[in-house]
Amino acid sequence: MKKIDLDVAREFSSQGLHKFLVHDSANFKIINFNLAAGQTFPVHSHEIDGELSITVIEGKGEFLGKDETAMPAKQGDILISEIREPHGVRAETDMRILVTIAPPI
């Protein structure tokens, strides 16, 4: 077992996303992204099989998808998606998200 304190990675920058690698193994990867209010984690996809989840651990904004699709996202919400499906996030307030990717890329 391993315990990780995510509070040490609670940093926001107007210059861009703050990224903190939480876990990386042969089975999955977890990354903490911090977006300052108004920032966007651009919509993108990857040409591999697998799934991902995006969990909002702080703040609010929108989950983004194909063709400018947007869904409200707040603390405690989780988006689950195929890795091939376009996905992204826009922060309305300072926002922290955990992205879990399986298999890791």
N, C-alpha and C positions, 0 to 999 in steps of 0.2 A: 504494500500500500504506500501511497505517497500523498501528502497534503500540500496544497499550494495556496499561498495567500495572494489573492488577486488585488488586494488593496495597494500592494507595493507598485502595481502597474497603473494606478489611477492618475494618469497624466494626460492633459489635453493641450493641443497646439493649434494655433491659427494657421500654421505653415503646412499642416497636413495630418493625416491619420497617425496615431501613435499605435504601434504594433508590438505585442508581447507574446512570444511563443510560450504557451503553457505546457504543452505535452507533444511529443513526437515519437511514435513507435511504428512498428511494421503494420499495426492494425488500424490506427487512427491518429489524427493530428487535431490539437485544439489551439486556437489562436485567439487572443483577446485584442480587439481593435477598439480604440477610443476615438470617437468623432466629436469634435467641438460643434456647438450649435451652428447649423447651416452647412456643414460639410456633408459630402456624399461619398459612400463607398460604391464606386461605379458598377453599373449592371454589367455582368460578364458571365461566361460559362467556360467549361473545360470539356474537351472532347475525350472524356474517359467515362467508364461506367463507375457508379458509386452514388453515395448519398451524402448530403450535408445537412447540418442544422445550424440556424442562427438564433441564439438566445439573447434577448435583451436583458442585461443585468442592471442597467441603470438608464434613466432618461426615457425620452419618447421621440418618435419620428415615424418613418414609413419603411416597410419592406418594399423593394422595387423588383419588377420583373419585366418580361418581354412586352414590347409594344407600349411602354410607359405605364404598365400596370403598377398600381401603388395600393398597399394595404396598411392601415394604421398599425403601429408597433409601439408597445409600451413595456415597461419593466414587467418581467414574467412571461412575456409572449415568446413563442418559439415558431420559427419558420422551418419546415422540413421540405427538402427539394432534392431532385436528382441533380448530380453535379453538372450534367449536360444542360439543364434548364437555366435560362438566364436569371440571375439573382443579384441583388444589391441592397443598400440601405441608405436612407437620407435622414440626418439628424435634425430634429426641430429644436431640441435642447441638447446640452452636453449628453452624450450617449455612449454607453459601453456595451459591446456585443461580444459574445463568445461564439466562434465559428468552429464546429466540429466537422471533420472531413474523414470519410471512410470509403475506400482506402485512402491513406494520406497521399497528398500530391506536393 
